[in-house]
């Protein structure tokens, strides 16, 4: 099958590029299928000024359709429009073969998907093209949900991927998509239909690296702290504190993972600056691993925020825990029996209040970072405002979170008793990555280094190592 079948289109196909001269309200679209997707598409088409006719096996008993749309038999609906949307499952494509004469020269838009990959030997769109050889099949709109079409395009669901063997037919669908406020991505010939049909079957494709990292860090620190706290107490001290796994241990793991993942959001940016500084140019691509890392920074940040939320919730329930209440009661009874008073420690009060205050500020800024990453909020910000929040306030959030952890550790770093089995505490390990990130960022903020990076990002290049001659590539 050739990549461009425009020369094979019959003369009646001259209706395909409709839209160049006619107004949208004069065009009529046909939709086969009155399910959720078909009704949502019809509603969007009507709102855009098109006339819509539905083709149904039971025109008088097909359920509710958008107000203003007509319902006809398949044969009558196919003859009434030159652009037909096939909102049917592949199992019902047999009706399309019987309608081949009526569909000759028409543009068929296949929006179907499958329940799993490689369910059929060929893509649904290719199968439809084989059933109706006289029509021009375009695969499109299958990556959009009925909800997205009904409620309007959003940042995460406004792209229409399409493919087909006819350039004219794809132009028709592209023009329609543009009028609906959607952006179009042409994936080439119809042989790309299988790839498009696999898109909706992917489970969190952009989140996989972040999720794997989150699961890996959580599992590592959970078992690490389980051995240091629970197993150590049972083996060395003969105490069974396994009840602390559910709350105390979890409340140690969540902030550790949150802080590390937040620092991993900003580490690739620092590495990118160092690489550009070393190369002396911005016109060389970063390594693939760094590109992939930078593309998943948003997902890393949102997962880090989720772990921070869990840490806050677990911290709030500490006063009502049976273990804590019983410990406070036992301590108070011990003071009464021994006729002792509890002396107020001003230093400890400063440390505790500072620890909580810095943690609250860090969490508040963290929530602000999460809010500004929402499409509805980020679209209302200019690039400078968005960059200020995500970069400058982001580094401030990382600093406060790191400082919060240092206040938690206080002087425990110097006490040998906290190195159980000669292993450092979990929060000590959590401080390694954010501390490195902050130190490297501080290095890049030095005036002499910052000026050099700015020059590189404005187009300056170091032609040879050690050569100070420059050339400006950008006016």
Secondary structure, DSSP 8 states (H G I E B T S, - for coil): --S--GGGS-GGGGGTTTTSSS-GGG-EEEEE--SHHHHHHHHHHHHTT-EEEEE-SSTTSS----TT-EEE-HHHHHHH-SEEEE-S-GGGTHHHHHTHHHHTT-EEEE----SSTT-SSS-HHHHHHHH-TTSEEEE-STTS-HHHHHH---TTS-EEEEEES-HHHHHHHHHHHHHTT-EEEE--SGGGHHHHHHHTT-SSTTTHHHHHHHHHHHHHHHHHHIIIIIIHHHHHS----GGGGTTHHHHHHHHHHHHHHHHHHHHHHHHHHHHHHHHT-SSS---HHHHHHHHTHHHHHHHHHHHHHHHHHHHHTGGG-HHHHHHHHHHHHHHHHTT------HHHHHHHHHHHHHHHHHHHHHHHHHHHTSHHHHTTS-HHHHHIIIIIIHHHHHHHHHHHHHHHHTTGGG-GGGSGGG---HHHHHHHHHHHHHHHHHHHTSHHHHHHHHHHHTTEEESSTT---EEES--
